[in-house]
Amino acid sequence: MSDYRRFICYYDKKTELLVNKFSFEIDINLLHEIFIHYQNDEDYLYMCYEIGFKEALEINKIIDVNFDFEKYDYFMEVLSFE
């Protein structure tokens, strides 16, 4: 069985290169509340999701992230470790 981990990844807006990523733990029900506009996705949100201002506010209720939307584009990404 695969082990899926969620990461917040951020990319430089000018170069579009990955700057950094960090893993975080979050309950799947909270993920569905945060990324409600992806409700047509599978139950476990396995894809890549853009993090905007609204999502950032909700994520910051769980973990402290200093989002800088002027410099970076943020995404929640899922990686599988077999």
Buried (B, 14 or more C-beta within 10 A) or exposed (E): EEEEEBBBBBBEEEEEEEEEEEEEEBEEEEBBEBBEEBEEEEEEBBEEBEBEEEBBEBBEEEEEBEBEEEEBBBBBBBBEEE
